[in-house]
Amino acid sequence: MGVMVVTGRAGRTGSHIDESSTARWSDARVAVVIGAASGVIATTGSWIPSFWGDEAASIMSARRDWASLWALLGTVDAVHGLYYALLHVWIDLAGTSPFAVRVPSGIAVGAASAGLYLLVRRRSTRGTAVIAAAVFAVLPRATFLATEARSLALATAAAVWLTLLLLRLLDAPTRRGWWWVYALGLALAAHLFLYVALLIPVHAVVASLELRRSGRLRGIRIRPFLLAWAGAALLIAPIGVVAVMQRDQIAFRRPHRTVTAKGVLIDQWFMFEALALVAWAFIVVSVAVVAHRREDAWHGNRQLLLLGGAWIVVPTAALAMVAAAVSLGYTPRYLAFCAPAAAIMIAIALAALPRRWMRAVSIAAIAGLAVPVYLDQRTPYWKNGGTDWQTVAEVVSQRARPGDGVVFDESVRPSRRPRLAMHAYPHGFDGLVDLGLVRPYDETGGLWDVTAPLAEVGHRLEAVDRVVVVSRSADGVDADVAALRQEGFGLAERVVLESDVVMVYEREP
């Protein structure tokens, strides 16, 4: 697809960036450089934060054999099935270290930046396209994606490249094969992350308005789009039905799914109040500037503004309505695949600034405001309220001996259970006896292990003289500690970590 877009050149815009120094570079080469640079920025330090619950679910699901994975998807997480399957293949090649399982997300962020450059370049100047890709690369939501072993980064890259293909299909008749690629691409992207299906109405708005403006909104011209969207919708429908049927798996999150102004205006893409204020100011400016400029040379930017606006508004409004109606609802990070649209709209405003130094200062200001978030994202305890499982594994490895028992706090919600530290960082628990385990996760149709309180399996203590207890909540292991004391164990050591507490109990003489 990169070759197709080289020939697309819409009218020049208000950017006065001197392109003579890069004229000898093809857009494909510029896109590769941008993608590589963005990928490096995104991937750097991505291995530092501890895994959290959603990532543990990814890793545990990907470790299952194919039969076990299929059984899981029949019960829960079918919406993530394609990603789990891809990750299963990947970890067979690369392993399950934090870097290994997150690097595909970093590569996807780079691919999204490269695709965004080509997308904007199809309608505007090289300067505007470079600015859009650069802004996207430093947006906190984009740099966040690279630290997640989840499907959102891949889905975001798919959204960008599919939108680029939409513009190609709008510009000129093309071979039937590309319509198949477009329809299947939409379906596969939605199977990576269900809400990417909302690109269909976004693309429908953009295509309809563009064809109407050009006088080409006739049956023969719109029919291929309608067929492609209908085909994609048919392929997406089964996973949508299954998602509704499995919605109870996220019922515990309902209190956390309220749509708020902070969630929409800050957390979706900017994640920092000052950056959000500056970014929204530029977005407003882009709307005002494009509305004011009527020259033909600004037609490309008007198209980009329409695309960016629809890409932001339609998915956000849809998720807000879904959150109000059912439990599949709203979480700010779910709108990550709309971050490229925010970058487009910001870039239009920056490119319209009359002086090069103004553009440079503005880009530097955005990057500068994003740096604290970027650095914070790459600290050990950044995820999910201070998840510290990497440190838990290290502490347990230092203090436990082969044959010791281990007990975990099961009282907190699934994504925070310290038991997941054992699955995310198994090296720290080598040789330990999981005293509470009844049935391992990969022998169930659910995501997690089946466990029992220590009081119900107290006979297992007969074979151990030391027990490591890992707790997240204040009193989540009180019953287990009582069972240990009843069997003659006393507290030998207690280590308080960022969120968890590791305790070592030894059998008293």
N, C-alpha and C positions, 0 to 999 in steps of 0.2 A: 504493500500500500504506500510505502514511502516514495516509490517511483512515480506513482500516479499523481501525487500532489505537487510535484515540482513545477508543472505547467500552469497551475492555478494562480493567477495574478489579478486580484481585484484592484480597483482604483486606489491610489495612494491617499494617505490620511494626513492628519495634522501632525504627525511625528516628523521632525526635521533632522533626525539622526542621519549623519553622513554614512552612507552604506558603501562608499567607493572602496574603502579598505577591505571590505568583505565580499565585494562583488564577485571575486573569482571563486568564492566558496559556493558550492551548490547547497540548496536547502537541506538535502539529505545529509550532507556532511555536518552542517551546523546542528541539525537535530541530533546526530550521533554524539557530538561534543557536549551539547546541552544535556542529553540523557545520561552520559557517563558522569559528568560533573554532578548532576542532581543525585544520581545513584550513590556516588561517593559520599556526598553530604548526608543523605538519608541513612546510609548504612553505618557511617562512623559512630561508634559508641552504642550501636543498637543492641549489642550483646550484654551491656552492663545491667540494665534493670532485671530484677528477678521476674521469672515467669509468674503469671497470675492465673486465676481460675479458668478463664476462657482459653488461654493458651495451653493450660494443662489438659483441657478437654480436647484440643486439637491434637496434641502429642499422643495422648492415650488412645484416641480414636484411630490415629494413623498407625499406631503400633499393632492394632488388632490384625488378625488374619482376615482374609476377604470374607469368609463366611460370618465371622463375628461382627465385622463392620456392617455387613448387610443386615444382620439381625438388629444391630443398634439402630440403623436408619429406619427400620420398620417401626421403631418405638419413639425415638426422639431424634432431633437434630438432622432430619432429612434435608433441611434447607442448606446444611453445610456439607452434604454428602460428596459433592464434586470436589470441594477443597480437601476434604479428608482423604479422598482417593488419590488426588495429586500429591498431597503431603506424604502419604504412605509410600508412593514410589520414590519421592525425593529423599526421605530419611533412610531408605534402603541404600541410597548412594552416598549421602552426605552425613548421616548420623543425626543425633538429636541435641547437639550442643546449642546454646542460645544463638550463637552466630549462624549455625547451619540452618536452623528452622526459621530464622527471621530474614536471612539474606534474600529469599525470593521476594519478600515484601519490599526490601530496599531496591532490588532490581526493578520491581513493578513501578515504584515511585519514579525512578529514572525513565522508564518507558512512558509513563504518563506525561512527564515533562517534555520529552522529545515529541510525543504526539501532539501535545498542546502547542508547541512551537509551530508544527506543520499545520495544525488546524487554524490558528490565528493568521499564519502566513498566507493561507489560501484566500483570506479576505482583506488582509491589511499589509502594512509594510514589515520589513524584517525587524525594524526597531521595536514596533509594537509587539511582534511575536516573541522577540527575545525577552522583553519586559514581562510579558505574561508568563512565560516559562520560568523566569527567574523568581517572580513573585510566588508562583505556585510552589517552587522548590523550597522556599523558606517559610511558607505558611505553617504554623504549628500543627495543623491537622495533617498536613502532608508528611512532616517529619515524624509525627506520631505513628503514622501508618507503618513506617519502616521498623518500629520497635514491637510490632505485633505479629505473632504467628497465627494470623487469621486471614480471612479471604478479602478483607476490605481493600487492601492495596491493589490486589489483582483486579478486583471489580472496578476500581477507579481507573486503572490503566485501560481496561476494556471499554469503559464508558467514553474515555477520550478518543480512542481510536475508532470506535463505532460512530461517534459524532463527526469525526473527520471523514469517514466513509459516507455519511449522510450528505455532507457538503459536496463530495465528489459525485454522488448520484444526482444531486440537484443541478450541478453545473452542466452535465452533458450526458447524453445516452451512453450506456456502457453495456458490456456483455452480461448475459443473464446470470453467469456464474457469480458476479459480484452481488446481485440481489440475494442469491442463496447465502453468500458469506454474511451479508448484512442481517438477514433474518435469523440464521443459525447463531451468529455472534450475539445478537440480542438475547436469544434463548439461553445460550451458554453463560453469558454474563449474569443473567438472572439466577441461574443455577449456582453460580459462585456466591452471589449475594442477592436475595430475592428482591430487595427494593430497587435494584437497578432496572427492573421492569418499568419503573416510572419514567425511564428514558423514552419509552414509546409515546406517551402523550406529549412529552417535551419535543421530540422530533416531529410529531404530528403538527404541533403549533407552528414550529419553525418552517416546515416544508409547506404547509398550507398558505401561510402568509407570504412566503417567498414566491411560490408559484402564482398566487393571486397578483402580487405586485408586478410580476413579469408578464402577466397576461397568458400564462401557460396552464392555469388551473382548469384543465379540461380532463374529461374522463380518461383519455388515452395517456395523459401525462401523470395523473395522480394514481392510476390503477396499480402500477407496480409497487408504489409505497404502501397502498392499502393491503395488497396481497402479502407484502413482506411483514407488515405489522400484524396482520391477522395470523400469518403462519407462526411468527414468534410468540404471539399470545397463546396460540393453541399448544405450543411446546412448553410454555411456562405454566399453563393452567394446572397440570397435575401436581407440580411442586407447591403451587399456591394452595391447592386444596389440602394437601398433606400438612402444610404449615398451619393452616387453620385447625386441622384435627389435632395437631401436636401442641397447640398453643398453651396448654396447661403446664408444660415444662418450664415456662417462664412466669407462671402465675405469682411466684414469690417476689417478682420485681415490680408488680403493679404500683406499689406506693412510690417507686422511684421513676415513674414514667410520665409524670406531669409535664406538660408543655409550658415552659416559662420563657419570658423575654430574654433572660440571661442565656438559657439553653440555645435559643434560636439565633440571637444576635452576637453572642460571644463564643459559646462552647462549640458550635457546629464546625467552625473553620479557624477561628482566631485564638481562642483559649486564653486570652489575656485582655483585660479591659482596655488598656491604652492602645494596644494594637487594633482592637476591634473598632474603637472610636475613629482612628486614622483611616482604617480600611473602609468603613462605611462612608466616611466623608468623601473619599475618592470615588466610591461607587455612585454617590449622589452627584458628584461633579461630572462623572462620565455620562450620566443620564442628561444632565443639563447641557453639557457641551454638544452631545450628539443631537439633542433636540434643537439647539441653536444653529448648528452648522447644516446648511442645506446644499452645499456643493456636491456635485456628482462624485468627487473624489472621496467624500465621506460615506458613500453608500455602503462600502464594506464594513465600516465601523458600526453603521446602523444595524446591519445584519448581525454582527457580533454582539451588539448590545441586546438585541432581541433574543438571540440564542442564550446569552448569559442570564438574562432576566428570567426566561422560561425555565432554564436549568436550575435556577435557585428557587423560584417561587413554586413551581408545580410539585416537586417532590416534598418540599417543606410543608406546603398546605395539605398534601395528601397524607403525610405521616401524622400531622396534627389531628386530622379528622379520624384517622385510624386509631390513634391513641385515645381519642374521646369515645370511640365506639367499642373497641375490643382490646384484649390484652396483648396484641401483637405490637403494641405502639411504639412510642417515641423514645429514642436515646440519641443525644447529639451526635455521637460518632457515626450513627447510621447514615448521616448525610455527608459523610466524607467524600463520596463520589461526586458531590456538587462543588467541592473546593476548586476545581479547575474553572468553573463558571465565575466564581468570585475573583479569581486571578485575572480572567479576561476583562471583567468590568473595571477592575483597578488599573489594568494596563492601558485601557483606552484613555482614562483620565491622565495618567502619567505621560503617555505619548503625546497628549495635546498640549503639554506645558511648552511655552515658547522658547525656553533656553535649555541647553544641554545640562548646565549645572543644576537647574531646577529638577530635572529628571533624575540626575545622579543623587542629589541630596534626598529626594523623596524615596528612591529605592533604598538608599542607605538607611533612612529612618525606619522604613518597614523592616528591613533586615535587622537593624539594631534592636527594635522592639521585640522581634521574634527570638533573638539570641537567648535571653533568660529562660524562655520556655523550652527552647531546644536543649539547653544545658540541663534544665531540671528534668526533662524527659529521659535523660541519660545518666540518672543517678540510681543507685541500687534499689531504693525503696519507693520509687515513684508510682508504681501501679496499685490501683484498687485500695487506696487507704493505707499504704505502707506495707505491701506484701514483701516478706523477707525470707522466702523459702530457700533461696540460695545460701543465705547465712545460716538458716536452720540446718541445712544439710551439712555445712562445714562444721558447725558446733557438734552435731550428733556424731559425725565421722571422727572428730577429735576425742570424744568422751566415751563412745560406746565400744564394746568389744564384741567379736563374733560370738553369737549365741545369746546375746542379751535380747530381752524383749523390748518392744516399742508399742506405745499406746498413744492415740491421737484424740484431740478434742473434736467431737462430732456434733457439737451443739450449734455451731455457726452455720450460716447459709453455705451452699455447696461451693461457691467460688472462693470462699475464704477458709475452707477446712485445711488445717495444716497437714492432713494425710496426703494432700496433693503434692507436698514437697517431696515425698518419697517417690512419686511417679514422675515429677518434673526433674529431680536430681537424684536418680537412684543410686549413684555411686556413694552418696553419704550414708546409705542405709544397708550397704552390703553386709550380709551375714546376720542381720537382725531378724528376730521372730516377730511377725505381726500378730500380736496377741488377740486383737479384736476382729481379725478378718474371718468372715464366714464364707464369702464367695467373691473371688476376684472379678474386677469389672469386665474383663474380656470374656468371661463366661456368663455374662448377663445380657439382657436386652437394654440395659440402661447405661448411663455415662460412668457411674461411680461404683466403687466397691460396696458390697453388702457387708455390714459390720454388726457386732453385738457389744453391749456393755461388758466390761471386764467381769462384773459379778456373775454374768451368765456363762462365762467360759473360764471361771477361776481355776479349773483343773490344769489349764495350760501354764499356770505359774509354778507348778511343781518342777518343771524342767529348767527354770531360770533362777538366777540369783541377783540379777540386776535388770532394771526396767527403765527405759527412757520414756518420759512422758512429755508430749508437746501440746501446749495449750494456746489457744488464741483468745478465748473469752475469759472473763474474770473467774467464773466458777464452772466452766464447761467440763472439767475433769474431776470435780469433787467426788462424784460417785466412784470413779475409777481409783482415785487416791484412797478413798475409804476402803475399797476392796484390797488394795495393796497393803494398807496398814493392818487390816484384819489378818492378812497372810504373813505378817511379820516383816514387812518392808519399811524402811525409814528413809527420809530425805537425806541424800548425801551431797547434792549440789543443785544449784538453781541459777540459770543464766537467763537474764532478761534481755530480749532483743527488741528490734523496732516495733514489732506487732505481736510476736509470739514469745512464749516462755518455754525454755527447755529445762526439764528437771530430771535428775537421775536418782532413782530409788534403789537401795541395796538391801538385801535380806540381812536382818540383824541377827547376831549370834544368839 
